[in-house]
Amino acid sequence: MNESALNSALQAIVGEEHVLYSAADLAAYAYDATPLYRSVPTVVVFPGCTAEVRAVLELATARQVPVIPRGHATNLSGGTIAINGGIMLVMTRLNRIMEIDAANLTATLQPGVTTAALAKEADARGLFYPPDPGSQVVSTLGGNVAENAGGLRGLKYGVTRDYVMGLEAVLPSGEIIRTGGKNAKDVAGYDLTRLLVGSEGTLAVITEITVKLIPKPETKRACLAIFDDLQQAARTVARIIENRIIPCTLEYMDQGTIQAVEEFAHVGLPTDCEALLFIEQDGPAAVVDADIELAGEICREEGARELKVAATPEEGTKLAEARRFALSALARLRPTTVLEDATVPRSHLAEMVRFINEVAVKYNLRICTFGHAGDGNLHPTCLTDERDHEEIERVEQAFAEIFDKAIALGGTITGEHGVGLGKQNYLEWKVGHAGIEVMRRLKAAFDPANILNPGKVLPTATRKRLVVKQG
Amino acid sequence: MNESALNSALQAIVGEEHVLYSAADLAAYAYDATPLYRSVPTVVVFPGCTAEVRAVLELATARQVPVIPRGHATNLSGGTIAINGGIMLVMTRLNRIMEIDAANLTATLQPGVTTAALAKEADARGLFYPPDPGSQVVSTLGGNVAENAGGLRGLKYGVTRDYVMGLEAVLPSGEIIRTGGKNAKDVAGYDLTRLLVGSEGTLAVITEITVKLIPKPETKRACLAIFDDLQQAARTVARIIENRIIPCTLEYMDQGTIQAVEEFAHVGLPTDCEALLFIEQDGPAAVVDADIELAGEICREEGARELKVAATPEEGTKLAEARRFALSALARLRPTTVLEDATVPRSHLAEMVRFINEVAVKYNLRICTFGHAGDGNLHPTCLTDERDHEEIERVEQAFAEIFDKAIALGGTITGEHGVGLGKQNYLEWKVGHAGIEVMRRLKAAFDPANILNPGKVLPTATRKRLVVKQG
């Protein structure tokens, strides 16, 4: 099938105005939020309903054309790059919240709804959708499900997976499956719902999502602590958990990140300190007050140089600015920002951060680290320039060492960003040869013709481990 | 391979004393907690380590002998019946808790550890493992994971799936995979961890489990309300949730169950009432008190005839007796107790209970219903006699109607007991033809030779729906 015939067939399915194929339009869909990856699709299609998704997939399977499903493409793993061309299937027209069911505490919606839109609708009814990926204002629920998106509230509230109750999805064959539903308990057959969560658009195209909502916490309160020494901050995190406090947010920023934020936003942070913790708790007022007071006391006992405790939720939002500005502040320092998410069990936080700093020195790179200290999900962020191929090679070497170390500490190569293109050749380090082979067979069970987001997640070649350690 | 050669080969792997094959021994492993199913295995094997499990599976694959993994066989779906003979692989020697990691809030253990033993070890460290299936005193964690066991705390705390963070498992080929780990966030590849949870021993043999623990709630408190009318109880459940209270336990018993409990245990329940609710909340004392007081007020407003509010946790335990005795009280009334677990979204609770009562009348059966009102997980329990084939045929007809109705209400054929043998021919009603086909391909991806618990979960023939409704 030549391109023009493909475009006509797609226009017949979704309507002329929902198919793009000019060079300028294709260029706009050649990238996602991940640096270093660019590849133009053959055509961009915006389906308006499940039946159209089905027809597109039937066509693609018949013609052996790759299909790359995406929402607003905020992913950070190259997961929505059309590496072999193909149909970019943009799900953003499917943006209706069909139902907020207050009796069953569920919401049912289309995949193109943004995370923030869902959170707002839930909030208006006194309900709460906790997952809050960094891109929540633009990211879509379909993308969140495909990537099993995390966020700042993972420690207490879990990730997207923990809220997805049911899905409608179209298989590459065009067959439609419905998994799960509104039932809090459901063990009818293999758990296809959670298998599709985090499958990065490689198994099926998600066309409808039912999520769990929970009652909105009564209030929240925050504090911010500044430490001269990383070890003090790490001990503080450990002692908060030991004291049986599970804050809704427990964020860490290193010196480089603090300096960048201060330079960018002038929020009044001392630039000679080694670590910052932002701690927030939500829930009933009495519990929140007790937890934040105890957390503050622990910060002081562990030697915090400065401790700011918010008296109101608004003051807390102000304190959160430092953390919220982190990525934007870092991103303006160099042309290219490589944001990674190596993750370790919480108890290894300090060791991992120290290792990242050593690696940065070794490869002469600027790597700043911030992230979700409570769940060990760190974002070592390398400030570089993709035009400098020699430096990019050093960046890759450095991250290979970081992933290797994360695995040696019982951690993982990706906590919340996904494998996509960026980490597929590291995946075997985490899941082993037998794990890769099972995943290949799973992929074939859903997509025997390999038309759905081909070339993602599963390795094309496994990277040699630099340092082989007994994990 | 004849049986004697098979037994010798197995003895060489696990040691003579860990292989049983006398007729008397085999008879003891011919059943599980499910009535109506009996079938003797060829041989019973007790492996002592992962390497032995591997060797048994390699042998079984080479010789095409079925392997049925089990713990203490408390499942209620016929999931561990050796329908075609084969090796009954009893995992109870693997009963060590290797680690309670208080810093990372995890426990790592072998599959033969009982649920109660894990809960006790966690409790001793001020931690909490919430899933509490009815059989928790004897059920093993391996079985809980294989069945995705639920329990009374599902509404607030979720089910086994929500606590499993990592697994070691042996594939039928003998290959060992390790999934997940101690990381609160981990999106490295397809979610094999949650796919194995609830896979009923058909995909891999679980040899090690890492679960999440949470801080132990400060206190708990309960109340019990008795209603003349089912509708009052259902409205009470709905209003508790509307008021943003998520109790840790919210249990329902119908009149038949109340009568049986009273006759059995003389706990002082009025036998002319239509419904009982047991409501328990845990957490910080102030929250618990406020929630139980408000829940009690709602019970009164909705017309509860009687309301008992426990002043202490001990009084709460006493109030819980009525619910705890339910199954034992019912089980003594007739020779055979068929305990089902059709589940509906919470808002359809009253409609489902009324339908069950109508079906009981229609088929002239005694069906009593109790269960987890908060999560819509009902246990319609039919008191019958398996020797009466004509009555058993009516029992099957009645449950077919009940499953059909549950699905029509957006529910499911099984909330927490699993598909096993008992519901495999209803599975297509819930997941559709395309869903079944995907599941068959998933099974083949793990177990191409079909040696692992063959004949379970996936249908042998799909039962004709009695009433075809638009779900």
Interface residues (C-beta under 8 A of the other chain):
Chain A: D101 A102 A103 N104 L105 T106 G126 E147 N148 G150 G154 L155 G158 V159 R161 D162 L171 E175 I176 I177 R178 T179 G181 K182 N183 A184 K185 D186 V187 A188 G189 Y190 D191 L192 R194 L195 V197 G198 S199 L203 I214 P215 K216 A238 I241 E242 R244 I245 I246 P284 A286 V287 A290 T343 V344 P345 R346 S347 H372 G374 D375 G376 N377 G410 G411 T412 I413 T414 G415 E416 H417 G418 V419 K423 L427 K430 V431 G432 A434 G435 I436 E437 V438 M439 R441 L442 K443 A444 A445 F446 V457
Chain B: D101 A102 A103 N104 L105 T106 G126 E147 N148 G150 G154 L155 G158 V159 R161 D162 L171 E175 I176 I177 R178 T179 G181 K182 N183 A184 K185 D186 V187 A188 G189 Y190 D191 L192 R194 L195 V197 G198 S199 L203 I214 P215 K216 A238 I241 E242 R244 I245 I246 P284 A286 V287 A290 T343 V344 P345 R346 S347 H372 G374 D375 G376 N377 G410 G411 T412 I413 T414 G415 E416 H417 G418 V419 K423 L427 K430 V431 G432 A434 G435 I436 E437 V438 M439 R441 L442 K443 A444 A445 F446 V457
